Amino acid sequence: MVLSTALFDKPAFKNLIVNGLVLAEDGKKMSKRLKNYPDPMDVVTKYGADALRLYLINSPVVRADPLRFKESGVLDVVKDLFLPWYNALRFMSLNASRWANVTGTPFIADANKMLASTNAMDRWVVASLQGLIKFVRQEMEAYRLYTVVPRLVEFINDLTNWYVRLNRGRLKGDDGVEDSASALSTLHSVLLSLCSLMAPFTPFLTELQYQHLRSFMKTTSTDPTVVGSAESIHFTNIPDYNTNLLNEELETRVRAMMTAIELGRAARDRRVISLKTPVRNVTIIHPDAGLLKHLESLQDYISDELNALSVHFTTKEEEWATFTVAPNMALLGKRLGKDLKAAQAEIAAWTPEQIRSYMQTRKATLKTGNFECTGDDIKISRQVRKEITGRYECLVDESPHVLTNTLLLVAVDTLQHEVTQAMGAAREIANRVQKLRKHGGCQVGDKVCISYSIAPLSPVEWEDYVAGRAAKQSNQGGDDEDDAPASNTKSSSSSSTLATSTTPIVELSNGLVLNVVKNQPLELGNEITTIVRTVMDGTATEVPSRAAAKQAANNRVQWLQNTIINHYDLIRKTTRMPFLPDTPSLRPKTSSVTVASSKEMISGCLVTLTITRECIRFNPSEAAWNKVFNNDSNLITLIRNALVTRNPSVLATAGASIPVTVEKGVTVNVPLTTDADLIYFSPETILCSNTNAGETLRTLVATELNNKELVERLRTAVAPFA
């Protein structure tokens, strides 16, 4: 520095980056003698170099501040960032394969479909990405590394928690193959650009993702630095942003939608209403009609995320809340002096229009001394009207909306009806089925059948169930893990409660509304088995608990059976499979194999769920095993174990096939394939699974022997094994 100044009269550098000290978790310097830090190589081995790198880059160290190194912080990077990010790639890949199976052609990402998409969320995520690229370029050129990584992390969270979550149905093809192709192309393009932006910070993970994303691209370019044709993501440049795709207004609209959803989730959580149980209505209140119009265009996303049967929008804040205005004494006391009392009276007499005007403009001129008030000179608070706090849970965003400088108010109708309770039970059943599919190792495309049977709880079990519901309703900590709303922790800290009533309310089918006493259970209709219940007029009724429990448990079975019948389409749509009662006439055929089964309590009933698959069984002899694997006992053991666990990696390395004798002198080689739609295994049996298993085998034989007559003989030959 001295020499540079003396010789050239300027600094020796254009930009200077200074790092802070990395301290041990206890705040002391890392010391080999004290051994107060984990071995760096152990951290890299457990969590990966990328996780450690990003943990350090996204810390106070890059701002020249000290950092207390915590190994748990590296784990959080993997858990909270890398896994959701990688799962977004897996989800795209999975649904690209689904799209290919439906259309019969491989999925190829098309940037033109992304640009032509009219879906608001597609346009939002593209606009956000372009804004991110612009920000990263500007900040990196200015060497402000400490601002870049937090913004990248924020975008990844928005992509995984919002875009992918809100567009699951579209990505799966629920709205048709064309819309699915647009959503998949959009997600592919965003993930590809994100790889380029994150490559300097997480080189290994981005390279892995890039190589996978390349398989969905078709490029004619031979330029080794162009994305797609480049052999590595690190050979490419950071992309340029497209000014035509920037859309700050749309970003603001979607951000307002996110706020409304977070407030709605928090409101449901306060009343301990599971997200699986629908609510009748969600009302969004804001004085700006323009903002509400924008939110109304995103109404479908709001209703789906909050599981609301309807969403209403209104500018009439006065119907939901009252306002209190007062001068900020700390700011105006000295400035107004003797005029303070007169100003206080004038402010207190403001009309709702004057209050709303100040909330929007943050400016007002007082008649008292012609004084100009701005910003926080005047304190405005709002309280939910007492007459609605019993039925509605209302939450308000603490941070005023960036465009209107006004608070967003969300009111959730917590009045539960038998219809909403039934829909919640149907979604609960669908949820348990999906968990059972996962437990059974089913793949997304597996064609399976689910059968069920329902039995009542014993009187003692019923009373325990009712007591558990009562404890859950009186618990302010929220629902159990399975029913907990999937809200970010941010939503809890970014909202303030206006109504704190937690008394559960239920409307019965006869129109009677019960206000159940705290710590007393809540049931529906004639299933109420509480010893004491309070009706709206304050009268109390005693109900014999043990006798009522037995009757209520039996009634509950009938109620759940009717729920399944009435909401069969909802269960079928969610599980994507037939859902059949386990009766002798409909019980799975002997040609079926049980994939998974469970018995658990759902909505106060014992429900037995069984997942089965149609199959054709073949029993290869020991001689056949020895012939295929050349009497290699170790390899035979390896293959048999693989068949038990259905381990694709072991099967793939084996690359063998099993000879099956169709008839005397005729043998067909059945390959050991990893295709989950084709086969299931057990140690002694090969199960060619799928309802079309017979056709699959016939096709196999026809392809190998080109003999139609043999195909027909095979149809008969496999029957004895079924």
ABEGO torsion letter per residue (X at the ends): XAAAAAAAGBBABABBBBBBBBBBAAGBBBBAAAGABBBAAAAAAAAEAAAAAAAAAABAAAAGBBBBBBAAAAAAAAAAAAAAAAAAAAAAAAAAAAAAAAAGBBBBBBAAAAAABABAAAAAAAAAAAAAAAAAAAAAAAGBAAAAAAAAAAAAAAAAAAAAAAAAAAAAGAAEAAAAAAAAAAAAAAAAAAAAAAAAABAAAAAAAAAAAAAABBBABABAABBGABABAAABBBBBBBAAABBAAAAAAAAAAAAAAAAAAAAAAAAGBBAABBBABBBBBBABAAAAAAAAAAAAAAAAAAGBABBBBBABAAAABBBBBBBBAAAAAAAAEAAAAAAAAAAAABBAAAAAAAAAAGBBBBABGGBBBBEAABBBBBBBBAAAAAABBBBBBABBBAAAGBBBBBBBBABBBAAAAAAAAAAAAAAAAAAAAAAAGBBAABBBBBBBBBBBBBAAAAAAAAAAAAAAAABAAEBBAAABBBBBAAAAAABBBABABABBBBBBAAGBBBBBBBGBBBBBEAABABABBBBAAGBBBBBBAAAAAAAAAAAAAAAAAAAAAAAAAAAAAAAGBBBBBBBAAABBBAABBBABBBBBBBGGBBBBBBBBBBBBBBBBBAAAAAAAAGGBAAAAAAAAAAAAAGBAAAAAAAGBBBBBBABBGBBBBBBBBABAAABBBBAABBBBBEAAAAAAAAAAAAAAAGBAAAAAAAAAAAAAAX
